[in-house]
Amino acid sequence: MTTRRSTASAARRIAFLDDWPDYLGWTFVAAVVLTVLFSIVPFIVVTVIGLVQGTIPSSDAGGVYGTGPGYPAFQPPFWLLWIPAVLTLLLSVVTIPMRSKLESFVFSVRGDLAVFAFVGFVQTIAAAGAFGGPQAVTLLWASLVWLVAVALFAVRGLVDLVGQAFGSPARRPR
């Protein structure tokens, strides 16, 4: 009786682990959507308002990433970039023990995720430098969270590639 229960419990755990990459895929989609929403959209809104008002600084003064009289019309809430940064870091930590089961777009799965995390890092640095806002220091710390995610994805991806290169059956994706 105990053996049957433990076998059923183990089967449920294995089934959950097999389905887990699907949930991670949704986590990745959420991180991408939140990164675009919290980093790119605010720049677009501020730029459009500046175009309509005619307050965008000259290219010598930084252009759409600069400051000037009446520009930016408001300080975008870039501190929200902490949400996708932490979500991506969580994704990078949770996927460490997993084999590469998520779909790949360009590079290996973890290579794609590392590239995305690097894009988030660059957007966070751009947001920290834009407009000379008071949230620059907060965003510089958030950029470090992105860099840790980049490093974790890259190192784990290299471990997968080395394992595959030397033919280790334990490292081959299913």
Disulfide bonds with the S-S distance in Angstrom:
none
